[in-house]
């Protein structure tokens, strides 16, 4: 069983604040890491897929970094807006399996 | 619009009932998945189909029975469920099996309550 941990479990910030959260995964036999955004009452949507150590991805105000040697990825949101409120999931794949293992997610609430 | 639809969105059933969940994707994908989301737990993979063939059964009890008649449709047949089976059931699809760079596209889920 692969252990994928996300922290913090939940986060409340004010509009305009920048924030970040972490996904930790086994550092051996890395294959890929996915980030998903899941708004309440909607479907999870893919944000990023990361495959190489040192990868940095950006989509608007959201960016992510990857460190496969130490087994973590950070997701950053710059200038949070209420519409960023969602649960952010990461999913890790090892070379031994084509099926990703999901973390429990970080629930972000941005207050106007 | 994700291109993956699920029906029904909500389902309440008794422990002796038989019901089915339906998932449909119009994305031309070859792989489809069933996940279970229980409160405070990570998404839990149940079944995987690739080109209509089941490739993964993650030790799911036999009261859950999947069916994939073609690459666009996936069913989850339910019978004699237990109250602890109450959860959100998500369907997803991907171009191929999702371990590498293929992202998964999710449906909105079916919220199941077993009385």
Interface residues (C-beta under 8 A of the other chain):
Chain A: X4 X31 X32 X34 X36 X41 X42 X43 X44 X45 X46 X49 X51 X89 X93 X97 X98 X99 X100 X101 X102 X103 X104 X105
Chain B: X2 X4 X40 X41 X42 X43 X45 X48 X56 X90 X97 X98 X99 X100 X101 X103 X104 X105 X106 X107 X108 X109
